[in-house]
Amino acid sequence: MSTLPPCYAIIPARYKSARFPGKPLADILGKPMFYWVYERASRCQLMKKVCLATDDQRIFDAAKRLDVPVVMTDPGHPSGSDRIMEAAEILGLEDEAVVVNIQGDEPALDLDMPGKLVEPFVNPDIQVTTLARLIDSKQAENPDRVKVVRSERGFALYFSRSKIPHFRDVQERDADYLLHIGLYAYRISALRTFTSLPPSPLEQIEKLEQLRLLEAGMGVYVVMTDYQGFGVDRPEDLDLISEQMRKLQNLP
């Protein structure tokens, strides 16, 4: 029986954002947003270490003041995956390690999510994991909601902004679509390969980075969940997330 390799969580936190510059520093209940993401991720007992990966001195200094482990990374990275890879190298993570990419804009992160992502890695054949949940036909029509179809073994066959699968001769039911939830875990070797590859044709068409993995023949294992996260995309989202955080922290 294989054992789970050492697991780490890294939270990419860039300063620049078209819709919300400085988002990781946004105040939520008196602390910056990145602190709450770190605090939630740190509660997962399967994580050997949780660390912030930033490209901005302001975020770096704020993390140091709050005793949040942090590394400074290149501001020129094209994606969060590249930032995660640099952070893993700075931290000197073991080649056999698994790293979880925790989105830095979900301060109410479900405490079970990091664990669900890493548990499949007891199987040495698993290289990359991600999450999905059932949604209905109406929700699936939104191109901003990425859909995934998977094999009987649980591996992703395709990710798309389109409504997949297409029901031609069979009746569509209330919940026949899988919404992809953009949390990932990688073996370091798989992440290194992924970030060394150029953007792939399908990736460029759909604007979905994960298609690069499939086009390269790298299996992505899709873990089913009921998780419905709430990401902070704009300043107007702060009131709602603050209300959620008060409930999570048992505050009035």
C-alpha positions as CSV (number, residue, x, y, z in Angstrom):
1,M,0.0,0.0,0.0
2,S,1.5,3.3,-1.1
3,T,1.7,6.2,1.4
4,L,0.9,9.8,0.8
5,P,4.0,11.8,-0.2
6,P,4.8,15.1,1.7
7,C,2.2,17.7,0.9
8,Y,2.6,21.5,0.8
9,A,0.2,24.3,0.0
10,I,1.3,27.5,-1.8
11,I,-0.9,30.6,-2.1
12,P,0.0,32.8,-5.1
13,A,-0.7,36.5,-4.2
14,R,0.0,39.0,-7.0
15,Y,-0.6,42.7,-6.4
16,K,-1.8,43.6,-9.9
17,S,-5.3,42.7,-10.9
18,A,-7.4,44.3,-13.6
19,R,-10.6,44.3,-11.6
20,F,-9.1,44.7,-8.1
21,P,-5.5,46.0,-7.7
22,G,-4.0,45.0,-4.4
23,K,-6.6,42.4,-3.7
24,P,-4.5,40.2,-1.4
25,L,-4.2,43.2,0.9
26,A,-7.9,43.9,1.0
27,D,-9.1,44.4,4.6
28,I,-11.4,41.7,6.0
29,L,-12.2,41.9,9.7
30,G,-9.1,43.9,10.3
31,K,-6.6,41.6,8.5
32,P,-5.5,41.3,4.9
33,M,-7.3,38.8,2.7
34,F,-4.2,36.6,2.2
35,Y,-4.0,36.1,6.0
36,W,-7.4,34.4,6.1
37,V,-6.6,32.2,3.2
38,Y,-3.4,31.1,5.0
39,E,-5.2,30.6,8.3
40,R,-7.8,28.3,6.7
41,A,-5.3,26.3,4.6
42,S,-3.1,25.9,7.7
43,R,-5.8,23.9,9.4
44,C,-5.4,21.0,7.0
45,Q,-3.4,18.4,8.9
46,L,-2.2,16.8,5.7
47,M,-0.2,19.9,4.8
48,K,3.4,19.9,5.9
49,K,3.8,23.6,5.3
50,V,1.6,26.5,3.9
51,C,3.4,29.4,2.3
52,L,2.5,32.6,0.4
53,A,4.1,33.4,-2.9
54,T,4.0,37.0,-3.9
55,D,5.5,39.4,-6.4
56,D,5.1,42.6,-4.4
57,Q,7.1,44.1,-1.5
58,R,3.9,45.4,0.2
59,I,2.4,42.0,0.4
60,F,5.7,40.4,1.4
61,D,6.1,43.0,4.3
62,A,2.5,42.5,5.5
63,A,3.0,38.7,5.6
64,K,6.2,39.1,7.6
65,R,4.4,41.3,10.1
66,L,1.7,38.6,10.5
67,D,4.2,35.7,10.8
68,V,2.8,34.2,7.5
69,P,5.5,32.2,5.7
70,V,6.2,34.0,2.4
71,V,8.6,34.0,-0.6
72,M,9.2,36.7,-3.2
73,T,8.8,35.5,-6.8
74,D,9.3,37.0,-10.2
75,P,6.6,39.6,-11.1
76,G,6.8,38.5,-14.8
77,H,5.2,35.1,-14.4
78,P,2.4,34.5,-16.9
79,S,0.3,32.3,-14.5
80,G,-0.1,31.2,-10.9
81,S,1.3,27.8,-11.8
82,D,4.6,29.4,-12.8
83,R,4.7,31.3,-9.5
84,I,3.9,28.1,-7.6
85,M,6.8,26.3,-9.4
86,E,9.3,29.1,-8.5
87,A,8.1,29.1,-4.9
88,A,8.5,25.3,-4.7
89,E,12.1,25.7,-5.9
90,I,12.9,28.5,-3.4
91,L,11.5,26.3,-0.6
92,G,13.6,23.4,-1.8
93,L,10.6,21.0,-1.8
94,E,11.3,17.3,-2.4
95,D,11.0,15.9,-5.9
96,E,8.4,13.4,-4.7
97,A,6.4,16.2,-2.9
98,V,2.8,17.2,-3.8
99,V,2.0,20.9,-4.0
100,V,-1.5,22.4,-3.7
101,N,-2.2,25.6,-5.5
102,I,-4.6,27.5,-3.2
103,Q,-6.4,30.4,-4.7
104,G,-5.5,33.6,-2.9
105,D,-9.0,35.1,-3.2
106,E,-11.0,32.6,-1.2
107,P,-10.7,33.6,2.4
108,A,-13.6,31.3,3.4
109,L,-11.8,28.3,1.9
110,D,-13.5,25.0,2.8
111,L,-11.2,23.2,5.3
112,D,-11.7,19.9,3.5
113,M,-10.6,21.0,0.1
114,P,-6.8,20.7,0.4
115,G,-7.2,17.2,1.8
116,K,-9.5,16.1,-0.9
117,L,-7.0,17.3,-3.5
118,V,-4.1,15.4,-2.1
119,E,-5.7,12.1,-0.9
120,P,-5.6,10.5,-4.4
121,F,-1.8,10.8,-4.5
122,V,-1.5,7.6,-2.4
123,N,-1.8,6.2,-6.0
124,P,1.6,6.7,-7.6
125,D,0.0,7.0,-11.0
126,I,-1.8,10.2,-10.0
127,Q,0.1,13.3,-11.2
128,V,-2.4,16.1,-11.1
129,T,-5.7,16.5,-9.3
130,T,-8.5,19.1,-9.5
131,L,-12.1,19.4,-8.3
132,A,-15.6,19.4,-9.9
133,R,-19.2,19.5,-8.8
134,L,-22.6,19.0,-10.4
135,I,-24.4,22.0,-11.9
136,D,-27.7,22.3,-13.8
137,S,-28.2,23.1,-17.5
138,K,-28.8,26.8,-17.0
139,Q,-25.6,27.3,-15.0
140,A,-23.7,25.4,-17.6
141,E,-24.6,27.9,-20.3
142,N,-22.3,30.5,-18.8
143,P,-19.0,30.5,-20.6
144,D,-17.3,31.9,-17.4
145,R,-18.2,28.6,-15.7
146,V,-15.7,26.0,-17.0
147,K,-17.1,22.6,-17.6
148,V,-15.3,19.2,-17.5
149,V,-16.1,15.7,-18.7
150,R,-14.3,12.8,-17.2
151,S,-13.7,9.1,-17.8
152,E,-15.0,6.2,-15.8
153,R,-11.7,6.2,-13.9
154,G,-12.2,9.8,-13.0
155,F,-9.7,11.4,-15.3
156,A,-10.5,14.6,-17.3
157,L,-11.3,14.0,-20.9
158,Y,-11.8,17.7,-21.7
159,F,-12.4,21.1,-20.2
160,S,-14.4,23.7,-22.0
161,R,-16.3,27.0,-21.7
162,S,-18.9,25.4,-23.9
163,K,-21.7,23.3,-22.6
164,I,-20.3,19.8,-22.6
165,P,-21.4,17.1,-23.2
166,H,-23.9,17.9,-25.9
167,F,-27.2,16.0,-25.5
168,R,-28.2,14.9,-29.0
169,D,-30.5,11.9,-28.7
170,V,-31.0,11.5,-24.9
171,Q,-32.9,13.6,-22.4
172,E,-31.1,16.3,-20.5
173,R,-31.6,16.1,-16.8
174,D,-31.5,18.7,-14.0
175,A,-27.8,18.2,-13.1
176,D,-25.9,16.6,-16.0
177,Y,-22.9,18.9,-16.1
178,L,-19.7,19.1,-14.1
179,L,-18.4,22.6,-13.1
180,H,-14.6,22.7,-12.9
181,I,-13.4,24.2,-9.6
182,G,-10.0,25.8,-10.2
183,L,-8.0,24.3,-7.4
184,Y,-5.1,22.0,-8.3
185,A,-2.5,19.7,-6.7
186,Y,0.6,18.6,-8.6
187,R,3.5,16.3,-8.0
188,I,6.5,18.5,-8.3
189,S,7.7,16.6,-11.4
190,A,4.4,17.1,-13.1
191,L,4.3,20.8,-12.3
192,R,7.9,21.2,-13.6
193,T,6.9,19.6,-16.9
194,F,3.7,21.6,-17.1
195,T,5.4,25.0,-16.6
196,S,8.2,24.1,-19.1
197,L,5.7,23.6,-21.9
198,P,4.6,26.5,-24.2
199,P,0.9,27.4,-24.3
200,S,-1.0,24.7,-26.4
201,P,-3.4,25.3,-29.3
202,L,-6.5,24.3,-27.4
203,E,-5.4,26.3,-24.4
204,Q,-5.1,29.4,-26.5
205,I,-8.5,28.8,-28.2
206,E,-10.4,28.3,-24.9
207,K,-8.1,30.4,-22.7
208,L,-7.9,27.5,-20.3
209,E,-4.4,26.7,-19.0
210,Q,-5.4,23.2,-17.9
211,L,-5.9,22.1,-21.5
212,R,-2.1,22.3,-21.9
213,L,-1.9,19.3,-19.5
214,L,-4.3,17.2,-21.6
215,E,-2.7,18.1,-24.9
216,A,0.6,17.0,-23.4
217,G,-0.9,13.6,-22.5
218,M,-0.8,14.4,-18.7
219,G,-3.7,12.9,-16.8
220,V,-5.7,15.2,-14.6
221,Y,-7.7,13.3,-11.9
222,V,-11.0,15.0,-11.1
223,V,-12.2,14.7,-7.5
224,M,-16.0,15.2,-7.0
225,T,-17.1,17.6,-4.3
226,D,-20.1,19.6,-3.1
227,Y,-17.9,22.6,-2.5
228,Q,-19.3,25.9,-3.6
229,G,-16.5,28.4,-3.0
230,F,-16.9,32.2,-3.1
231,G,-14.0,34.1,-4.6
232,V,-13.4,37.8,-4.2
233,D,-13.3,39.3,-7.7
234,R,-14.2,42.9,-7.1
235,P,-14.2,45.4,-4.2
236,E,-18.0,45.0,-3.9
237,D,-17.6,41.4,-2.9
238,L,-15.9,42.3,0.3
239,D,-19.1,43.0,2.3
240,L,-20.5,39.5,1.5
241,I,-17.2,37.7,2.3
242,S,-16.8,39.7,5.5
243,E,-20.3,38.5,6.6
244,Q,-19.3,34.9,5.8
245,M,-16.0,35.2,7.7
246,R,-17.8,36.6,10.8
247,K,-19.9,33.4,10.8
248,L,-16.9,31.2,10.3
249,Q,-15.1,33.0,13.2
250,N,-18.2,33.0,15.4
251,L,-18.1,36.8,15.6
252,P,-21.2,39.1,16.1
